[in-house]
């Protein structure tokens, strides 16, 4: 129960922090034109705007991307660090089994999935897309998303090599690139698909840690 309460608090804090800049931006610059803040971010019903086979190809690419274990490219020292550091969010669920399901769901789908998608795919991606075009907008937000993880690892005191930071940047940045492409190019700009995919991917990773 203590872990569940902790994750609820984390989710609330993350939602506030990650929504603050988008809300202020909307309030000052877009409120008169876009009356609904959530719709402006991309909270609306997703509608597929590409061919079904393109979605299948995307699903295959995302599956192999997420199944790829980049930790096999790491040194023993880096592996030891990430397996024992509190800076790696999933570590808190290690060995908890069934007890990890509810807190992991809150953490992965709300504290990470919804909160991060609001800022990166809902706010930054759409702002950059409107300024520099869809493709470059997706790329820029992906770069920022990858860098965010590097910064969080540094702030969390994760003592890993530069090689780890490079791999982490590539892995998280690629994930952000795929999620941005899913929303903007394959659906109608809704961030619901990326929220579900982002949350599900993180949740599965947490469950693997919890049950092994």
BELQUI-V786813 format. One record per residue. PSI is psi as a letter, one per 30 degrees, with the letter a starting at -180 (999 if undefined). OMEGA is omega as a letter, one per 40 degrees, with the letter a starting at -180 (NA if undefined). Layout:
BEGIN
psi: {PSI	PSI}
omega: {OMEGA	OMEGA}
END
This chain:
BEGIN
psi: {e	e	e	e	e	e	e	e	e	e	e	e	e	e	e	e	e	f	f	e	e	e	e	e	e	e	e	e	f	f	e	e	e	j	e	j	e	e	e	e	f	g	i	l	k	k	k	k	g	l	l	e	f	e	e	e	e	e	e	e	e	e	e	e	e	f	f	k	j	f	f	f	f	l	l	e	e	e	e	e	e	f	f	g	k	f	f	j	e	f	f	f	g	k	g	f	b	e	f	f	e	e	e	e	e	e	e	e	f	e	e	e	d	e	e	e	e	e	e	e	f	e	d	e	e	e	e	e	e	f	e	g	l	e	e	e	e	e	e	e	e	e	e	e	e	e	e	e	e	e	e	e	e	e	e	f	g	j	i	l	l	e	e	e	e	e	e	e	e	e	e	e	e	e	e	e	e	e	e	e	e	e	e	e	f	e	a	h	f	k	g	e	e	e	e	e	e	e	e	e	e	e	e	e	e	e	e	e	e	e	g	999}
omega: {i	i	i	i	i	a	i	i	i	i	i	i	a	i	i	a	a	i	a	a	i	a	i	i	i	a	a	a	a	a	a	a	a	a	a	a	a	i	i	i	a	i	i	a	i	i	a	i	i	i	a	a	i	i	i	i	i	a	i	i	a	i	a	i	a	i	a	a	a	i	i	i	a	i	i	a	i	i	i	i	a	i	a	a	i	i	i	a	a	a	a	a	a	i	a	i	a	a	a	a	a	i	i	i	i	a	a	a	a	a	i	a	a	a	a	i	i	a	a	a	a	a	a	a	a	i	i	i	a	a	a	a	a	a	a	i	i	a	a	i	i	i	i	i	i	a	i	a	i	i	i	i	i	i	i	i	i	a	a	a	i	i	i	i	i	i	i	i	a	a	a	i	i	i	i	i	a	a	i	i	i	a	a	a	a	i	a	i	i	i	i	i	a	i	a	a	i	a	a	i	i	a	i	i	i	i	i	i	a	a	i	NA}
END
